[in-house]
Amino acid sequence: MGSRKYLGEFEQLVLLAILRLRSNAYGLAIRMEIKDRTNRTASLGAIYTTLERLEAKGFVSSWTGDPTPERGGRAKKFFKLEASGQLALQEAQAVSAGMTAGLAPLFGGAQ
């Protein structure tokens, strides 16, 4: 279907976590946001692999913060949702809404 870049389910969760966390979106915070909101655990490796893939697609950008004493002088890598990532999220939600429209009776009324 052309050059559109589709999002997998986990990619959507990571992008939504970044959107919620705003300027505090870094690996561990993203992991905890996903865990808190979905009760789904993910390794930091899975988070960072997904972040790298999303950055390669142009959906997120990253920068390195200042080193902090709490982290033994290491710096955090922060992530920002780019306009193309927000558009991809909106398209993914529209696709999901279109596929589930009218199916409430099959789910016992809950959708």
Buried (B, 14 or more C-beta within 10 A) or exposed (E): EEEEBEBEEBBBBBBBBBBBBEEEBBBEBBBEBBEEEEEEEBEEEBBBEBBEBBBEBEBBEBEEEEEEEEEEEEEBBBBBBBEBBBEBBEBBEEEEEEEEEEEEEEEEEEE
